[in-house]
Amino acid sequence: MNTNTIQLPSYRHNEYLLVLSPHEELQHKILHVKETFREKYKTTIQSTKPHITLVKFNGLQMMEERLQQRLQIISMGTSPFKIDMKDYGSFPTHTIYINIVTKNAIQDLVKELRTARRLMKSPDNDPHYIMEPHISVAMKLLPWQFEQGWLEYSHRHFTGSFIADSMLLLRKREGETKYQIVQRFEFMSLPVTTKQGELFI
């Protein structure tokens, strides 16, 4: 056995997502949109439930507990906010998504999450902060799928809204195909300062 390939659990790299998750009824509505698109345009199935990604990053297992403590501090100081969705948008040539029309509160949260950047870093990867919030309908589309799909969905309508009262930390370990929930962080509207939070890092 080649000992060079052995990876200690604490040094294992995991894929993480930090997301806002719509309520169940809205998730079903979005899933129906995704399924309809998939059947018509023969796209691949996404392995996660509908969500708004805040940050995507690769991190070390050994940093997970400290990261959770930092995210807890951030969420305690965050107030719940309403998210409204309307119709569809696209990232040309590869992605069609549901538009988020109330972006400011999400963007403010993402900026706050940047304070935890060093806990989300791995030696060869920087965290990817999503400043253009959206909910994907289909990603990694082939040219014909995008062109035909966007021709249709640019004229379609969608409305939905939910109260974001928490964020979820999701983790996918090496060799796994699905993300698992690590922790839910409730937004508590408490007057927690970043300086106080630093005590927990």
VENJORA-V824931 format. One record per run of one state. SS is the DSSP state (H for helix, E for strand, - for the rest). FROM is the first residue (numbers start at 1). LEN is the number of residues. Records with the same first field share a line. If there is no record, write none. Layout:
SS->FROM-LEN / FROM-LEN
This chain:
-->1-2 / 6-3 / 12-1 / 21-3 / 42-10 / 77-4 / 92-3 / 101-3 / 121-1 / 123-2 / 126-2 / 130-4 / 139-4 / 154-5 / 165-1 / 173-7 / 187-7 / 199-3
H->3-3 / 9-3 / 24-18 / 61-16 / 104-17 / 143-11 / 194-5
E->13-8 / 52-9 / 81-11 / 95-6 / 122-1 / 125-1 / 128-2 / 134-5 / 159-6 / 166-7 / 180-7
